[in-house]
Amino acid sequence: MKLYNNPDKSSWLELLQRPTKSVEVIEATVDEIFKEVKEDGDKAIKKYTIKFDGVALETNLVSKAEIEQASKLVNEDLKEAIQLAKSNIEKFHSAQKTDKVFVETMAGVECWQEKRPIQKVGLYIPGGTAPLFSTVLMLVVPAQIAGCKEIVLCSPPNKEGKIANEILYAANLCGVTKIIKVGGIQAIAGLTFGTETIPQVYKIFGPGNQFVTVAKQLATKYGVAIDMPAGPSELLVMADESANAAYVASDLLSQAEHGSDSQVILVTTSQDFADSVSSEVKKQLAVLPREAMAEKAIANSKSIVVDSNATALELINAYGPEHFIVATTDNDFFVDKISNAGSVFIGNYTPESAGDYASGTNHTLPTNGFSKAYSGVNLDSFQKSMTFQKLSKEGILNLGNAIELMAEAEGLQAHKNAVTLRLSDLKK
């Protein structure tokens, strides 16, 4: 990790850049694949599955027999762990349910708001270097609680044309309606336009690499909503000498092993602590199975020493991390004042891994600074808020004149007439 000691604020913008390719470089590839999938459907899907995943599939639909076989191959201890995580995620997301909001704004004028599920959702589950079956829980559980009718899951096949057993087990356990072997840009395009085998959906969820992120953003041009721009994973740890350097190093590496384009940052008020963490990172990195992957991410990462907690907070809010761990003598200062973070982990005994898997919060979070404006996935992500209004005779009499005056002032005579006709009848 490269060390920066009290960097001047004028350098923060450059210092806090993410290690991502420019969107322009990626967009051309995404545009081309979207065009082909829109025109050729499954034929294009098959072409790009061969090109990017190295396998030619007879069908990209996962059969019931494949799901049953996969479930048998997941060991019982892991099944219990998945069940525990599912239970906690259900508890946390079920608690997010809200009642109908009803108010009579004036006599005879009733207004209310109700939540309704998004009927068709598409869930993207990365395969690649790490099949993220935990993301299945994070997306399917709230979709089920919300009441989504069609839940389509896409995940890239391996060289044998299979999806990881754990992904299939979790998907079946949580109630996915259709599972499709397709990944990357072509998966997002398929969900956007629909093909012979991939249903078109109304909203797409799930993390992915930079290509998937740009593909999701392009999907919005075709009327499909997305959860958020969620790209390569990132973590910022704020820690001082009261923290455990080994714990901090393990947290940094837990995100670094996601991929070479991941980024981890340590912010601290102690030079000595920064040095201790750096030593621990080297020690722990050497024994990781994914050492090469994590090492590339660590090369993109930074250790920043600042002069005070106030300066640290300002820098952290400027960065807007996806995951934010705080382990200091004054955690409340950061918890109370943090404005921009996807999910916050507090104290020495709250590893980021807890939120990734089983504490109950959702791990599908905004990256690349989007936590300044986006929330992570939650129950509301799978619902729409619909408003209703009902005016009685008394209501239109009380409100009608104000509507007429406003409509006339805007030059919208038909709007005024819609009220005037009703008022005339009631006053006869």
C-alpha beads as a LAMMPS data file, in Angstrom:
LAMMPS data file: protein, C-alpha beads

428 atoms
427 bonds

1 atom types
1 bond types

-500.0 500.0 xlo xhi
-500.0 500.0 ylo yhi
-500.0 500.0 zlo zhi

Masses

1 110.0

Atoms # bond

1 1 1 0.000 0.000 0.000
2 1 1 1.344 3.400 -0.930
3 1 1 1.683 5.777 2.021
4 1 1 0.519 9.402 1.920
5 1 1 1.366 11.582 4.913
6 1 1 -0.947 14.552 5.520
7 1 1 -1.735 15.125 1.831
8 1 1 -2.815 18.647 0.963
9 1 1 -6.547 19.035 0.267
10 1 1 -5.759 20.268 -3.223
11 1 1 -4.473 16.743 -4.020
12 1 1 -7.465 14.834 -2.619
13 1 1 -9.385 14.656 -5.885
14 1 1 -6.515 12.908 -7.645
15 1 1 -5.565 10.881 -4.573
16 1 1 -9.071 9.423 -4.217
17 1 1 -9.496 8.348 -7.849
18 1 1 -10.714 4.781 -8.385
19 1 1 -8.602 2.389 -10.498
20 1 1 -11.203 2.054 -13.252
21 1 1 -11.118 2.255 -17.002
22 1 1 -12.757 5.223 -18.663
23 1 1 -16.405 4.667 -19.560
24 1 1 -15.672 5.661 -23.154
25 1 1 -13.370 2.661 -23.618
26 1 1 -16.023 0.263 -22.322
27 1 1 -19.105 1.807 -23.951
28 1 1 -18.181 0.837 -27.492
29 1 1 -18.057 -2.849 -26.546
30 1 1 -21.295 -2.622 -24.562
31 1 1 -23.123 -0.821 -27.390
32 1 1 -22.077 -3.460 -29.914
33 1 1 -23.252 -6.382 -27.778
34 1 1 -26.540 -4.669 -26.897
35 1 1 -27.253 -4.073 -30.586
36 1 1 -26.613 -7.723 -31.471
37 1 1 -28.709 -9.102 -28.600
38 1 1 -31.580 -6.782 -29.500
39 1 1 -31.494 -7.968 -33.126
40 1 1 -30.510 -11.629 -32.787
41 1 1 -31.686 -12.675 -29.317
42 1 1 -30.410 -16.060 -28.149
43 1 1 -28.160 -16.412 -31.176
44 1 1 -26.141 -13.420 -29.986
45 1 1 -26.256 -14.644 -26.398
46 1 1 -24.727 -17.959 -27.481
47 1 1 -22.042 -16.211 -29.529
48 1 1 -20.859 -14.115 -26.607
49 1 1 -21.091 -16.971 -24.120
50 1 1 -18.664 -18.888 -26.329
51 1 1 -16.429 -15.826 -26.691
52 1 1 -16.301 -14.711 -23.050
53 1 1 -17.042 -17.882 -21.064
54 1 1 -15.469 -20.412 -23.397
55 1 1 -18.420 -22.793 -23.559
56 1 1 -21.108 -23.634 -26.144
57 1 1 -24.393 -24.440 -24.427
58 1 1 -27.218 -26.522 -25.872
59 1 1 -29.568 -24.486 -23.708
60 1 1 -28.916 -21.625 -21.338
61 1 1 -31.839 -22.545 -19.082
62 1 1 -31.062 -24.376 -15.841
63 1 1 -33.214 -27.474 -15.474
64 1 1 -34.952 -28.764 -12.374
65 1 1 -32.677 -31.825 -12.499
66 1 1 -29.564 -29.609 -12.423
67 1 1 -30.904 -27.764 -9.387
68 1 1 -31.676 -31.007 -7.556
69 1 1 -28.231 -32.418 -8.347
70 1 1 -26.492 -29.223 -7.260
71 1 1 -28.368 -29.168 -3.957
72 1 1 -27.158 -32.683 -3.161
73 1 1 -23.550 -31.581 -3.677
74 1 1 -23.637 -28.701 -1.180
75 1 1 -22.445 -29.933 2.210
76 1 1 -24.803 -29.787 5.171
77 1 1 -22.683 -27.397 7.250
78 1 1 -22.723 -24.842 4.445
79 1 1 -26.461 -25.324 3.982
80 1 1 -26.962 -24.508 7.668
81 1 1 -24.778 -21.410 7.329
82 1 1 -26.786 -20.276 4.297
83 1 1 -30.027 -20.878 6.187
84 1 1 -28.752 -18.786 9.116
85 1 1 -27.751 -15.931 6.812
86 1 1 -31.100 -16.145 5.009
87 1 1 -32.946 -15.915 8.325
88 1 1 -31.053 -12.777 9.411
89 1 1 -31.516 -11.138 6.010
90 1 1 -35.245 -11.915 6.159
91 1 1 -35.531 -10.394 9.637
92 1 1 -33.756 -7.176 8.686
93 1 1 -35.589 -6.668 5.384
94 1 1 -39.010 -7.656 6.769
95 1 1 -38.559 -4.954 9.413
96 1 1 -38.377 -2.412 6.568
97 1 1 -42.056 -2.899 5.668
98 1 1 -44.112 0.280 6.032
99 1 1 -47.818 0.825 6.475
100 1 1 -50.027 2.751 4.076
101 1 1 -49.677 6.501 4.556
102 1 1 -53.115 8.167 4.675
103 1 1 -54.036 11.809 5.219
104 1 1 -57.091 14.006 4.630
105 1 1 -55.370 17.164 3.386
106 1 1 -58.597 19.139 3.753
107 1 1 -62.260 18.328 4.213
108 1 1 -63.323 15.919 1.451
109 1 1 -59.819 15.469 0.002
110 1 1 -58.220 12.101 0.839
111 1 1 -54.659 11.233 -0.208
112 1 1 -52.691 8.080 0.464
113 1 1 -49.565 6.197 -0.559
114 1 1 -49.107 2.451 -0.879
115 1 1 -46.145 0.254 -1.791
116 1 1 -46.579 -2.175 -4.686
117 1 1 -43.993 -4.744 -5.843
118 1 1 -42.084 -4.446 -9.101
119 1 1 -43.561 -7.370 -11.010
120 1 1 -40.523 -8.503 -13.044
121 1 1 -36.953 -8.235 -11.736
122 1 1 -33.664 -9.517 -13.106
123 1 1 -30.844 -10.448 -10.739
124 1 1 -27.231 -10.597 -11.889
125 1 1 -25.004 -12.906 -9.848
126 1 1 -21.276 -12.732 -10.689
127 1 1 -19.498 -16.012 -11.277
128 1 1 -16.004 -15.399 -12.521
129 1 1 -13.202 -15.802 -10.007
130 1 1 -15.625 -16.156 -7.075
131 1 1 -19.216 -17.417 -7.496
132 1 1 -21.106 -15.058 -5.188
133 1 1 -23.935 -17.235 -3.866
134 1 1 -24.250 -14.777 -0.959
135 1 1 -25.518 -12.188 -3.445
136 1 1 -28.386 -14.557 -4.287
137 1 1 -29.601 -14.225 -0.704
138 1 1 -29.126 -10.460 -0.709
139 1 1 -31.299 -9.993 -3.799
140 1 1 -33.849 -12.800 -3.796
141 1 1 -34.871 -12.508 -0.139
142 1 1 -36.041 -8.856 -0.360
143 1 1 -37.589 -9.536 -3.790
144 1 1 -39.697 -12.290 -2.231
145 1 1 -40.655 -10.168 0.775
146 1 1 -41.662 -7.337 -1.570
147 1 1 -43.876 -9.732 -3.542
148 1 1 -42.168 -9.647 -6.964
149 1 1 -43.956 -12.161 -9.219
150 1 1 -41.123 -12.942 -11.651
151 1 1 -37.554 -13.241 -10.332
152 1 1 -35.061 -14.061 -13.095
153 1 1 -31.499 -14.916 -12.122
154 1 1 -28.572 -14.746 -14.550
155 1 1 -25.099 -16.043 -13.761
156 1 1 -22.211 -16.965 -16.073
157 1 1 -21.473 -20.658 -16.695
158 1 1 -18.052 -22.200 -16.096
159 1 1 -16.055 -24.067 -18.745
160 1 1 -18.213 -27.150 -18.130
161 1 1 -21.368 -25.166 -18.803
162 1 1 -22.484 -25.194 -15.173
163 1 1 -23.353 -22.617 -12.535
164 1 1 -21.832 -23.123 -9.084
165 1 1 -23.763 -25.600 -6.945
166 1 1 -24.042 -23.068 -4.117
167 1 1 -25.645 -20.467 -6.393
168 1 1 -28.227 -22.966 -7.620
169 1 1 -28.952 -24.181 -4.089
170 1 1 -29.421 -20.645 -2.732
171 1 1 -31.545 -19.607 -5.726
172 1 1 -33.872 -22.571 -5.310
173 1 1 -34.031 -22.111 -1.541
174 1 1 -35.061 -18.480 -1.861
175 1 1 -37.618 -18.939 -4.659
176 1 1 -36.116 -17.761 -7.954
177 1 1 -38.588 -18.376 -10.804
178 1 1 -36.038 -18.877 -13.617
179 1 1 -32.260 -19.407 -13.665
180 1 1 -30.265 -18.701 -16.820
181 1 1 -26.652 -19.506 -17.666
182 1 1 -25.511 -16.185 -19.024
183 1 1 -23.074 -13.590 -17.782
184 1 1 -21.521 -10.236 -18.471
185 1 1 -22.816 -7.628 -20.883
186 1 1 -24.918 -10.164 -22.780
187 1 1 -26.850 -11.057 -19.610
188 1 1 -27.775 -7.436 -18.980
189 1 1 -28.723 -7.002 -22.650
190 1 1 -30.895 -10.126 -22.531
191 1 1 -32.753 -8.879 -19.461
192 1 1 -33.165 -5.477 -21.121
193 1 1 -34.660 -6.614 -24.429
194 1 1 -35.819 -10.153 -23.713
195 1 1 -34.861 -13.122 -25.922
196 1 1 -36.387 -16.487 -26.757
197 1 1 -35.301 -17.798 -23.329
198 1 1 -34.557 -14.703 -21.241
199 1 1 -37.591 -12.731 -20.023
200 1 1 -37.540 -8.977 -20.340
201 1 1 -37.652 -7.375 -16.887
202 1 1 -38.547 -3.986 -15.422
203 1 1 -35.524 -3.585 -13.141
204 1 1 -32.051 -5.129 -12.985
205 1 1 -30.131 -5.730 -9.766
206 1 1 -26.703 -6.990 -8.850
207 1 1 -23.005 -6.171 -8.760
208 1 1 -20.466 -6.867 -11.467
209 1 1 -17.276 -5.701 -13.100
210 1 1 -16.909 -2.421 -14.974
211 1 1 -18.440 -3.890 -18.138
212 1 1 -21.542 -5.051 -16.260
213 1 1 -21.839 -1.667 -14.559
214 1 1 -21.760 0.213 -17.867
215 1 1 -24.194 -2.312 -19.370
216 1 1 -26.652 -1.655 -16.547
217 1 1 -26.363 2.077 -17.114
218 1 1 -27.016 1.564 -20.833
219 1 1 -30.105 -0.514 -19.972
220 1 1 -31.703 2.603 -18.494
221 1 1 -31.708 4.172 -21.983
222 1 1 -34.148 1.433 -23.014
223 1 1 -36.590 2.019 -20.167
224 1 1 -35.248 -0.588 -17.752
225 1 1 -34.479 0.586 -14.213
226 1 1 -31.409 -0.496 -12.237
227 1 1 -30.628 -0.708 -8.541
228 1 1 -27.528 1.501 -8.735
229 1 1 -24.173 1.769 -10.505
230 1 1 -22.355 -0.994 -8.589
231 1 1 -18.870 -1.736 -9.875
232 1 1 -15.648 -3.149 -8.407
233 1 1 -15.682 -3.533 -4.637
234 1 1 -14.046 -1.018 -2.297
235 1 1 -13.400 -0.533 1.410
236 1 1 -12.164 2.360 3.512
237 1 1 -11.025 1.750 7.092
238 1 1 -10.677 4.573 9.595
239 1 1 -8.559 3.326 12.487
240 1 1 -6.222 4.672 15.150
241 1 1 -3.759 3.065 17.590
242 1 1 -6.636 1.657 19.647
243 1 1 -7.464 -0.703 16.777
244 1 1 -5.948 -4.122 16.115
245 1 1 -3.560 -3.860 13.164
246 1 1 -4.027 -7.538 12.269
247 1 1 -7.814 -7.120 12.181
248 1 1 -7.538 -4.029 9.992
249 1 1 -5.156 -5.771 7.588
250 1 1 -7.515 -8.751 7.333
251 1 1 -10.416 -6.437 6.490
252 1 1 -8.413 -4.646 3.806
253 1 1 -7.399 -7.961 2.255
254 1 1 -10.955 -9.325 2.418
255 1 1 -11.968 -6.698 -0.112
256 1 1 -8.734 -6.763 -2.088
257 1 1 -9.263 -10.446 -2.931
258 1 1 -12.518 -9.646 -4.773
259 1 1 -10.601 -8.617 -7.880
260 1 1 -7.613 -6.765 -9.265
261 1 1 -9.728 -3.650 -9.825
262 1 1 -10.914 -3.525 -6.209
263 1 1 -9.598 -0.721 -4.006
264 1 1 -8.912 -0.539 -0.271
265 1 1 -7.881 2.527 1.715
266 1 1 -6.641 2.969 5.269
267 1 1 -7.098 6.373 6.886
268 1 1 -5.409 6.885 10.245
269 1 1 -4.103 9.576 12.560
270 1 1 -1.021 7.495 13.418
271 1 1 2.037 6.917 11.255
272 1 1 3.124 4.031 13.501
273 1 1 -0.247 2.334 13.123
274 1 1 -0.089 2.730 9.337
275 1 1 3.300 1.005 9.365
276 1 1 1.961 -1.821 11.550
277 1 1 -0.975 -2.419 9.212
278 1 1 1.337 -2.416 6.193
279 1 1 3.484 -5.122 7.812
280 1 1 0.394 -7.190 8.648
281 1 1 -0.912 -6.872 5.092
282 1 1 2.345 -8.296 3.713
283 1 1 2.328 -11.144 6.237
284 1 1 -1.310 -12.136 5.650
285 1 1 -1.146 -11.631 1.898
286 1 1 1.618 -14.197 1.544
287 1 1 -0.621 -17.059 2.724
288 1 1 -3.822 -16.191 0.860
289 1 1 -4.993 -18.638 -1.848
290 1 1 -5.940 -15.592 -3.943
291 1 1 -2.623 -13.853 -3.283
292 1 1 -2.042 -12.794 -6.893
293 1 1 -5.493 -11.252 -7.185
294 1 1 -5.283 -9.441 -3.848
295 1 1 -1.745 -8.236 -4.570
296 1 1 -2.919 -6.418 -7.713
297 1 1 -5.697 -4.709 -5.752
298 1 1 -3.286 -3.740 -2.971
299 1 1 -1.151 -2.044 -5.627
300 1 1 -4.148 0.246 -6.295
301 1 1 -4.634 0.919 -2.615
302 1 1 -3.499 3.631 -0.242
303 1 1 -2.598 4.314 3.363
304 1 1 -3.335 7.920 4.283
305 1 1 -2.132 9.563 7.509
306 1 1 -4.055 12.709 8.543
307 1 1 -3.676 15.133 11.444
308 1 1 -7.097 14.798 13.079
309 1 1 -10.423 12.973 13.131
310 1 1 -12.066 16.056 11.621
311 1 1 -9.720 15.960 8.614
312 1 1 -10.272 12.212 8.316
313 1 1 -14.054 12.650 8.249
314 1 1 -13.838 15.309 5.550
315 1 1 -11.644 13.059 3.410
316 1 1 -13.901 10.007 3.918
317 1 1 -17.010 11.953 2.924
318 1 1 -15.166 13.215 -0.155
319 1 1 -14.365 9.606 -1.136
320 1 1 -17.826 8.144 -0.367
321 1 1 -16.794 4.508 0.259
322 1 1 -18.932 1.487 -0.508
323 1 1 -17.908 -0.119 2.804
324 1 1 -16.699 1.983 5.747
325 1 1 -15.133 0.449 8.862
326 1 1 -14.457 2.674 11.864
327 1 1 -12.288 1.404 14.738
328 1 1 -11.145 4.346 16.864
329 1 1 -11.358 5.704 20.413
330 1 1 -14.236 7.925 19.231
331 1 1 -16.369 5.815 16.899
332 1 1 -19.462 7.905 17.676
333 1 1 -17.831 10.962 16.086
334 1 1 -17.682 9.153 12.743
335 1 1 -20.972 7.268 13.065
336 1 1 -22.877 10.461 13.869
337 1 1 -21.242 12.602 11.197
338 1 1 -20.606 10.293 8.226
339 1 1 -22.701 11.421 5.255
340 1 1 -21.414 9.327 2.348
341 1 1 -21.028 5.563 2.775
342 1 1 -22.877 2.510 1.517
343 1 1 -22.657 0.494 4.735
344 1 1 -20.884 1.217 8.030
345 1 1 -19.124 -1.319 10.278
346 1 1 -18.388 -0.202 13.826
347 1 1 -15.677 -1.370 16.223
348 1 1 -12.970 -3.997 16.400
349 1 1 -15.373 -6.928 16.273
350 1 1 -17.428 -5.959 13.221
351 1 1 -15.587 -7.210 10.151
352 1 1 -16.880 -6.163 6.759
353 1 1 -17.370 -9.893 6.093
354 1 1 -20.308 -9.861 8.537
355 1 1 -22.300 -7.592 6.236
356 1 1 -21.130 -9.483 3.179
357 1 1 -22.680 -12.682 4.431
358 1 1 -24.858 -13.004 7.452
359 1 1 -25.494 -10.053 9.798
360 1 1 -28.710 -9.211 7.916
361 1 1 -27.856 -5.972 6.120
362 1 1 -27.582 -5.975 2.342
363 1 1 -24.200 -6.153 0.650
364 1 1 -25.292 -4.812 -2.760
365 1 1 -23.999 -1.271 -2.334
366 1 1 -23.073 1.822 -4.369
367 1 1 -19.423 2.081 -5.417
368 1 1 -17.242 4.611 -7.207
369 1 1 -18.471 7.479 -5.016
370 1 1 -22.148 6.865 -5.786
371 1 1 -22.843 6.499 -2.049
372 1 1 -23.056 10.298 -2.106
373 1 1 -26.444 9.977 -3.815
374 1 1 -27.498 6.288 -3.862
375 1 1 -28.635 3.874 -1.150
376 1 1 -27.692 0.231 -1.023
377 1 1 -30.297 -2.361 -1.987
378 1 1 -33.169 -2.586 0.515
379 1 1 -36.808 -3.643 0.541
380 1 1 -37.909 -0.391 -1.116
381 1 1 -35.612 -1.198 -4.046
382 1 1 -38.090 -3.909 -5.100
383 1 1 -41.181 -1.756 -4.640
384 1 1 -42.803 1.340 -6.077
385 1 1 -44.615 3.970 -4.060
386 1 1 -48.005 4.671 -5.652
387 1 1 -50.121 7.638 -4.624
388 1 1 -53.916 7.785 -4.604
389 1 1 -56.411 10.588 -4.138
390 1 1 -60.181 10.731 -3.742
391 1 1 -62.306 13.873 -3.714
392 1 1 -65.897 13.891 -2.484
393 1 1 -68.439 16.497 -3.537
394 1 1 -67.375 18.510 -0.513
395 1 1 -63.749 18.070 -1.518
396 1 1 -64.100 19.409 -5.068
397 1 1 -66.150 22.344 -3.762
398 1 1 -63.437 23.197 -1.226
399 1 1 -60.477 22.744 -3.594
400 1 1 -61.962 23.541 -7.011
401 1 1 -61.507 27.300 -7.101
402 1 1 -57.789 27.050 -6.257
403 1 1 -57.294 24.539 -9.077
404 1 1 -59.138 26.762 -11.542
405 1 1 -57.001 29.800 -10.647
406 1 1 -53.731 27.876 -10.923
407 1 1 -54.687 26.205 -14.232
408 1 1 -55.735 29.528 -15.744
409 1 1 -52.492 31.164 -14.624
410 1 1 -50.534 28.449 -16.434
411 1 1 -52.639 28.859 -19.565
412 1 1 -54.077 25.334 -19.364
413 1 1 -57.754 25.928 -20.079
414 1 1 -58.700 22.227 -20.364
415 1 1 -57.334 21.642 -16.870
416 1 1 -59.552 24.449 -15.594
417 1 1 -62.582 23.168 -17.515
418 1 1 -62.277 19.723 -15.906
419 1 1 -62.982 21.406 -12.582
420 1 1 -65.411 24.085 -13.778
421 1 1 -67.798 21.492 -15.283
422 1 1 -68.010 19.623 -11.993
423 1 1 -68.450 22.766 -9.922
424 1 1 -71.209 23.998 -12.249
425 1 1 -73.170 20.763 -11.859
426 1 1 -72.806 20.792 -8.062
427 1 1 -73.956 24.403 -7.779
428 1 1 -77.138 23.919 -9.810

Bonds

1 1 1 2
2 1 2 3
3 1 3 4
4 1 4 5
5 1 5 6
6 1 6 7
7 1 7 8
8 1 8 9
9 1 9 10
10 1 10 11
11 1 11 12
12 1 12 13
13 1 13 14
14 1 14 15
15 1 15 16
16 1 16 17
17 1 17 18
18 1 18 19
19 1 19 20
20 1 20 21
21 1 21 22
22 1 22 23
23 1 23 24
24 1 24 25
25 1 25 26
26 1 26 27
27 1 27 28
28 1 28 29
29 1 29 30
30 1 30 31
31 1 31 32
32 1 32 33
33 1 33 34
34 1 34 35
35 1 35 36
36 1 36 37
37 1 37 38
38 1 38 39
39 1 39 40
40 1 40 41
41 1 41 42
42 1 42 43
43 1 43 44
44 1 44 45
45 1 45 46
46 1 46 47
47 1 47 48
48 1 48 49
49 1 49 50
50 1 50 51
51 1 51 52
52 1 52 53
53 1 53 54
54 1 54 55
55 1 55 56
56 1 56 57
57 1 57 58
58 1 58 59
59 1 59 60
60 1 60 61
61 1 61 62
62 1 62 63
63 1 63 64
64 1 64 65
65 1 65 66
66 1 66 67
67 1 67 68
68 1 68 69
69 1 69 70
70 1 70 71
71 1 71 72
72 1 72 73
73 1 73 74
74 1 74 75
75 1 75 76
76 1 76 77
77 1 77 78
78 1 78 79
79 1 79 80
80 1 80 81
81 1 81 82
82 1 82 83
83 1 83 84
84 1 84 85
85 1 85 86
86 1 86 87
87 1 87 88
88 1 88 89
89 1 89 90
90 1 90 91
91 1 91 92
92 1 92 93
93 1 93 94
94 1 94 95
95 1 95 96
96 1 96 97
97 1 97 98
98 1 98 99
99 1 99 100
100 1 100 101
101 1 101 102
102 1 102 103
103 1 103 104
104 1 104 105
105 1 105 106
106 1 106 107
107 1 107 108
108 1 108 109
109 1 109 110
110 1 110 111
111 1 111 112
112 1 112 113
113 1 113 114
114 1 114 115
115 1 115 116
116 1 116 117
117 1 117 118
118 1 118 119
119 1 119 120
120 1 120 121
121 1 121 122
122 1 122 123
123 1 123 124
124 1 124 125
125 1 125 126
126 1 126 127
127 1 127 128
128 1 128 129
129 1 129 130
130 1 130 131
131 1 131 132
132 1 132 133
133 1 133 134
134 1 134 135
135 1 135 136
136 1 136 137
137 1 137 138
138 1 138 139
139 1 139 140
140 1 140 141
141 1 141 142
142 1 142 143
143 1 143 144
144 1 144 145
145 1 145 146
146 1 146 147
147 1 147 148
148 1 148 149
149 1 149 150
150 1 150 151
151 1 151 152
152 1 152 153
153 1 153 154
154 1 154 155
155 1 155 156
156 1 156 157
157 1 157 158
158 1 158 159
159 1 159 160
160 1 160 161
161 1 161 162
162 1 162 163
163 1 163 164
164 1 164 165
165 1 165 166
166 1 166 167
167 1 167 168
168 1 168 169
169 1 169 170
170 1 170 171
171 1 171 172
172 1 172 173
173 1 173 174
174 1 174 175
175 1 175 176
176 1 176 177
177 1 177 178
178 1 178 179
179 1 179 180
180 1 180 181
181 1 181 182
182 1 182 183
183 1 183 184
184 1 184 185
185 1 185 186
186 1 186 187
187 1 187 188
188 1 188 189
189 1 189 190
190 1 190 191
191 1 191 192
192 1 192 193
193 1 193 194
194 1 194 195
195 1 195 196
196 1 196 197
197 1 197 198
198 1 198 199
199 1 199 200
200 1 200 201
201 1 201 202
202 1 202 203
203 1 203 204
204 1 204 205
205 1 205 206
206 1 206 207
207 1 207 208
208 1 208 209
209 1 209 210
210 1 210 211
211 1 211 212
212 1 212 213
213 1 213 214
214 1 214 215
215 1 215 216
216 1 216 217
217 1 217 218
218 1 218 219
219 1 219 220
220 1 220 221
221 1 221 222
222 1 222 223
223 1 223 224
224 1 224 225
225 1 225 226
226 1 226 227
227 1 227 228
228 1 228 229
229 1 229 230
230 1 230 231
231 1 231 232
232 1 232 233
233 1 233 234
234 1 234 235
235 1 235 236
236 1 236 237
237 1 237 238
238 1 238 239
239 1 239 240
240 1 240 241
241 1 241 242
242 1 242 243
243 1 243 244
244 1 244 245
245 1 245 246
246 1 246 247
247 1 247 248
248 1 248 249
249 1 249 250
250 1 250 251
251 1 251 252
252 1 252 253
253 1 253 254
254 1 254 255
255 1 255 256
256 1 256 257
257 1 257 258
258 1 258 259
259 1 259 260
260 1 260 261
261 1 261 262
262 1 262 263
263 1 263 264
264 1 264 265
265 1 265 266
266 1 266 267
267 1 267 268
268 1 268 269
269 1 269 270
270 1 270 271
271 1 271 272
272 1 272 273
273 1 273 274
274 1 274 275
275 1 275 276
276 1 276 277
277 1 277 278
278 1 278 279
279 1 279 280
280 1 280 281
281 1 281 282
282 1 282 283
283 1 283 284
284 1 284 285
285 1 285 286
286 1 286 287
287 1 287 288
288 1 288 289
289 1 289 290
290 1 290 291
291 1 291 292
292 1 292 293
293 1 293 294
294 1 294 295
295 1 295 296
296 1 296 297
297 1 297 298
298 1 298 299
299 1 299 300
300 1 300 301
301 1 301 302
302 1 302 303
303 1 303 304
304 1 304 305
305 1 305 306
306 1 306 307
307 1 307 308
308 1 308 309
309 1 309 310
310 1 310 311
311 1 311 312
312 1 312 313
313 1 313 314
314 1 314 315
315 1 315 316
316 1 316 317
317 1 317 318
318 1 318 319
319 1 319 320
320 1 320 321
321 1 321 322
322 1 322 323
323 1 323 324
324 1 324 325
325 1 325 326
326 1 326 327
327 1 327 328
328 1 328 329
329 1 329 330
330 1 330 331
331 1 331 332
332 1 332 333
333 1 333 334
334 1 334 335
335 1 335 336
336 1 336 337
337 1 337 338
338 1 338 339
339 1 339 340
340 1 340 341
341 1 341 342
342 1 342 343
343 1 343 344
344 1 344 345
345 1 345 346
346 1 346 347
347 1 347 348
348 1 348 349
349 1 349 350
350 1 350 351
351 1 351 352
352 1 352 353
353 1 353 354
354 1 354 355
355 1 355 356
356 1 356 357
357 1 357 358
358 1 358 359
359 1 359 360
360 1 360 361
361 1 361 362
362 1 362 363
363 1 363 364
364 1 364 365
365 1 365 366
366 1 366 367
367 1 367 368
368 1 368 369
369 1 369 370
370 1 370 371
371 1 371 372
372 1 372 373
373 1 373 374
374 1 374 375
375 1 375 376
376 1 376 377
377 1 377 378
378 1 378 379
379 1 379 380
380 1 380 381
381 1 381 382
382 1 382 383
383 1 383 384
384 1 384 385
385 1 385 386
386 1 386 387
387 1 387 388
388 1 388 389
389 1 389 390
390 1 390 391
391 1 391 392
392 1 392 393
393 1 393 394
394 1 394 395
395 1 395 396
396 1 396 397
397 1 397 398
398 1 398 399
399 1 399 400
400 1 400 401
401 1 401 402
402 1 402 403
403 1 403 404
404 1 404 405
405 1 405 406
406 1 406 407
407 1 407 408
408 1 408 409
409 1 409 410
410 1 410 411
411 1 411 412
412 1 412 413
413 1 413 414
414 1 414 415
415 1 415 416
416 1 416 417
417 1 417 418
418 1 418 419
419 1 419 420
420 1 420 421
421 1 421 422
422 1 422 423
423 1 423 424
424 1 424 425
425 1 425 426
426 1 426 427
427 1 427 428
